Amino acid sequence: MNKISQWIVGHMALFVILAGAVATFRPALLAWVAPWIAPLLGLVMFGMGMTLRVADFRLLARRPWEVFLGALAQFTIMPLTAWGLVKAFDLPPEIAVGVILLGACPGGTASNVITYLAKGDVALSVAMTMTTTFLAPVVTPFLTWFLAGAWVDISLPSMMASIAQMVLAPVLLGVLVNHFGNGFVQKCLPALPLVSVTAIVLLVGGVVALSAGKILTYGTLMVAVVALHNGLGMLCGYLFARLFRLPTAKTRALAIEVGMQNSGLAASLAVLYFTPAAAIPGAIFSVWHNISGSLFANFCRRRERKTISEAKVA
């Protein structure tokens, strides 16, 4: 099971691309997923909660400054970058609100894996993901309303409640299950990556199926916007960390955390509160940030090996 899970996780981007392609050209095959988008996201977040321990929460108390910097960077760099891209590309309102919503979301769970591959500070990455996830029910709706309220009507209380139900409650439930049923969780851990990847692939396929026509119209433009959003987020996150002179491992963690969003949440909220077209940025981001994150991790690992080799020679 471990080998199967590792192989599937390692090829997740490929599966997501295949699901997106099928949903784009044969939307009827994955349209059945639409009613299950919110529950699938909840399943992914529950899986995230099951990987957390009470000890992980103690890290917040031991490293408050670094976690605060990560949350501040997350909820300023990505929303403002999204707003700038919307203006720069003069995106139509139905797409623009999706980009803003994506930028206002917390960090994604994939960032922890990418941070590990990049030899970054995994503990800090987990702490930042936890913090922004718990802040999301309040911060994400407010930022979306503040930056995109001119284009669409946004119900702050309803969106706050939805995020609490889809994200906060499943994560907390997962933490409780891990704490009180650790033996059961240890048996389930090998299968968790498989379940999470399956849920993510279906989620992306369902979202794309709902907006297949719009993707064919705006697909190329959206890929460009999403790639810039992700790339600028990682670059600005890196520079932000260097500004405060964080060590290399922490800098990598912060850069990855800022650039990798919870795109599943963005797509789910877009479908619930706006239009299927608003979910396009989140769907495309789900594919792209895994590709770019893996490339960044490979770059960091090569740089690490080069530094070690040069130190041995010296």
C-alpha positions in Angstrom: 0.0 0.0 0.0 2.9 2.4 0.8 4.5 1.9 -2.6 1.2 2.4 -4.4 0.4 5.5 -2.4 3.8 7.0 -3.0 3.6 6.3 -6.7 0.2 7.9 -7.0 1.2 10.9 -5.0 4.4 11.3 -7.1 2.3 11.3 -10.2 -0.6 13.4 -8.8 -0.1 16.2 -11.3 -0.4 13.8 -14.2 -3.7 12.4 -12.8 -5.1 15.9 -12.3 -4.1 16.9 -15.9 -5.9 13.7 -17.2 -9.0 14.5 -15.2 -9.0 18.1 -16.4 -8.6 17.0 -20.0 -11.4 14.4 -19.8 -13.7 16.9 -18.0 -12.9 19.6 -20.7 -13.6 17.5 -23.7 -16.1 15.0 -22.2 -17.7 16.9 -19.4 -20.6 14.5 -19.1 -18.2 11.8 -17.8 -17.4 13.8 -14.6 -20.4 16.1 -14.3 -21.8 13.7 -11.6 -19.0 14.9 -9.2 -20.5 18.4 -9.0 -22.8 17.8 -6.0 -19.9 16.1 -4.2 -17.4 18.9 -4.5 -17.8 20.3 -1.0 -17.8 16.8 0.7 -14.6 15.9 -1.3 -12.9 19.0 0.0 -14.0 18.1 3.5 -12.5 14.6 3.0 -9.1 16.1 2.0 -9.1 18.5 5.0 -10.1 15.6 7.3 -7.1 13.7 6.0 -4.9 16.7 6.7 -6.2 16.8 10.3 -5.4 13.1 10.8 -1.7 13.9 10.0 -1.6 16.6 12.7 -0.7 16.0 16.4 -1.3 18.1 19.5 2.5 18.7 19.5 2.2 20.5 16.2 0.0 23.1 17.9 2.6 23.7 20.5 5.0 24.8 17.7 2.8 27.8 17.3 3.6 28.9 20.8 7.3 28.2 20.4 7.7 30.0 17.1 5.1 32.7 17.0 7.2 35.3 15.1 8.0 33.0 12.2 4.4 31.7 12.0 3.1 35.3 12.1 5.4 36.3 9.3 4.1 33.4 7.2 0.5 34.2 7.8 1.0 37.9 7.1 2.8 37.1 3.8 0.1 34.6 2.8 -2.8 37.0 3.3 -1.1 40.0 1.8 1.1 38.9 -1.1 -1.3 36.5 -2.8 -4.5 38.6 -2.6 -2.7 41.7 -3.8 -0.9 39.9 -6.5 -4.3 38.4 -7.6 -5.9 41.9 -7.7 -2.9 43.3 -9.7 -3.2 40.5 -12.3 -7.0 41.0 -12.6 -6.4 44.6 -13.4 -3.4 44.0 -15.6 -5.2 41.5 -17.8 -8.6 43.3 -17.6 -10.3 40.0 -16.8 -14.1 39.7 -17.0 -15.9 39.8 -13.6 -16.9 36.1 -13.6 -13.2 35.1 -14.0 -11.8 38.0 -11.9 -13.7 37.0 -8.8 -12.2 33.5 -9.1 -8.7 34.8 -9.2 -9.3 37.1 -6.2 -10.9 34.2 -4.3 -7.9 32.0 -5.1 -5.5 34.7 -3.8 -7.5 35.1 -0.6 -7.4 31.4 0.3 -5.0 29.8 2.9 -2.0 27.8 2.1 -2.5 24.3 0.5 -1.6 21.0 2.1 0.7 20.1 -0.8 3.1 22.8 0.4 4.2 20.6 3.3 5.3 17.8 0.9 7.0 20.3 -1.4 8.8 21.9 1.5 10.1 18.5 2.6 11.3 17.7 -1.0 13.0 21.2 -1.1 14.8 20.5 2.2 12.9 23.4 3.8 11.6 23.7 7.4 8.7 21.2 7.3 7.6 21.9 10.9 7.3 25.6 10.1 5.4 24.8 6.9 2.9 22.7 8.8 2.5 25.4 11.4 1.9 28.1 8.7 -0.7 25.9 6.9 -2.5 25.2 10.2 -2.5 28.9 11.1 -3.8 30.2 7.7 -6.4 27.4 7.6 -7.8 28.3 11.0 -7.8 32.0 10.0 -9.5 31.3 6.7 -13.2 31.3 7.9 -12.8 35.0 8.7 -9.9 36.3 6.6 -10.8 34.7 3.2 -14.3 36.0 3.0 -13.3 39.5 4.1 -10.4 39.7 1.6 -12.7 38.5 -1.2 -15.4 41.0 -0.3 -12.8 43.8 0.0 -11.0 43.1 -3.3 -13.9 41.7 -5.4 -17.0 43.2 -3.8 -17.3 45.8 -6.6 -17.9 43.1 -9.2 -20.2 40.6 -7.3 -22.4 40.4 -4.2 -20.7 38.5 -1.5 -22.4 37.2 1.7 -19.7 37.4 4.4 -21.6 35.3 7.0 -22.6 32.6 4.6 -19.1 32.3 3.2 -17.6 32.2 6.7 -20.0 29.4 7.7 -19.2 27.4 4.5 -15.4 27.6 5.1 -15.9 26.6 8.7 -17.9 23.6 7.6 -15.7 22.5 4.7 -12.3 23.3 6.2 -12.2 24.0 9.9 -14.6 21.3 11.2 -13.0 18.4 9.2 -9.5 19.4 10.2 -10.4 19.6 13.9 -12.2 16.3 13.6 -9.2 14.7 12.1 -6.9 16.1 14.9 -9.3 14.6 17.5 -9.4 11.2 15.7 -5.6 11.2 15.6 -5.3 12.2 19.3 -7.8 9.7 20.7 -7.4 6.9 18.2 -3.8 7.0 17.3 -3.6 3.3 16.8 -6.4 3.4 14.3 -4.9 6.4 12.5 -1.5 4.6 12.2 -3.2 1.8 10.4 -4.9 4.2 8.1 -1.9 6.4 7.3 -0.6 4.4 4.3 -4.0 4.8 2.6 -4.5 8.5 3.4 -2.4 9.8 0.4 -4.3 7.6 -1.9 -7.7 8.8 -0.6 -6.6 12.4 -0.7 -5.2 12.3 -4.2 -8.4 10.5 -5.5 -10.5 13.2 -3.8 -8.4 16.0 -5.3 -8.5 14.5 -8.8 -12.3 14.1 -8.7 -12.7 17.6 -7.3 -10.7 19.1 -10.1 -12.5 17.0 -12.7 -15.9 18.0 -11.3 -15.1 21.7 -11.3 -13.7 21.6 -14.8 -16.7 19.7 -16.1 -19.0 22.5 -14.8 -17.1 25.1 -16.8 -15.7 23.2 -19.8 -17.0 25.7 -22.3 -15.4 28.7 -20.5 -12.1 26.8 -20.2 -11.9 26.3 -23.9 -12.5 30.1 -24.3 -10.2 31.4 -21.5 -7.9 28.4 -20.9 -4.7 29.9 -22.3 -5.2 33.2 -20.6 -6.0 31.5 -17.3 -2.9 29.3 -17.5 -0.8 32.5 -17.9 -2.5 34.3 -15.0 -2.3 31.3 -12.7 1.4 30.7 -13.5 2.2 34.3 -12.9 0.2 34.3 -9.6 2.0 31.2 -8.4 5.4 32.3 -9.5 5.1 35.9 -8.2 3.8 34.5 -4.9 6.8 32.3 -4.4 9.2 35.0 -5.5 7.7 37.6 -3.2 7.4 35.1 -0.4 11.1 34.3 -0.8 12.1 38.0 -0.8 9.8 38.7 2.2 11.6 36.0 4.2 15.0 37.3 3.2 14.0 40.8 4.2 13.6 39.5 7.8 16.8 37.4 7.4 15.2 34.0 8.0 17.6 31.0 7.5 17.6 29.2 4.2 15.3 26.3 5.3 12.7 28.7 6.7 12.9 30.9 3.7 12.2 28.0 1.4 9.2 27.0 3.6 7.7 30.5 3.6 8.2 30.9 -0.2 6.5 27.6 -0.9 3.7 28.2 1.6 2.9 31.6 0.2 2.9 30.4 -3.5 0.8 27.3 -3.0 -2.8 27.9 -2.3 -5.7 25.7 -1.1 -7.1 25.8 -4.7 -9.6 23.1 -3.8 -11.3 25.5 -1.4 -11.2 28.3 -4.0 -12.9 26.1 -6.6 -15.5 24.8 -4.1 -16.4 28.3 -2.9 -16.6 29.6 -6.5 -19.1 26.9 -7.4 -21.1 27.5 -4.3 -21.2 31.3 -4.3 -20.5 32.5 -7.8 -20.4 30.8 -11.2 -18.6 27.6 -12.5 -16.4 30.0 -14.6 -15.1 31.5 -11.3 -13.8 28.0 -10.4 -11.5 27.9 -13.4 -8.5 29.6 -11.7 -8.7 27.2 -8.8 -8.9 24.2 -11.0 -6.0 25.2 -13.1 -4.0 26.2 -10.0 -4.5 22.7 -8.6 -2.4 21.3 -11.6 0.1 24.1 -12.0 1.3 24.6 -8.4 2.2 20.9 -8.1 4.3 21.2 -11.2 6.0 24.4 -10.3 6.5 23.3 -6.7 8.2 20.1 -7.8 10.5 22.1 -10.1 11.3 24.5 -7.3 12.0 21.6 -4.9 14.4 20.0 -7.5 16.2 23.3 -7.9 16.7 23.6 -4.1 17.9 20.0 -3.8 20.5 20.5 -6.6 21.6 23.7 -5.0 22.0 22.0 -1.7 24.1 19.2 -3.2 26.3 21.8 -5.0 26.8 23.7 -1.8 27.8 20.5 0.1 30.2 19.5 -2.7 31.9 23.0 -2.7 32.2 22.9 1.1 34.0 19.5 0.8 36.4 20.8 -1.8 37.2 23.9 0.2 
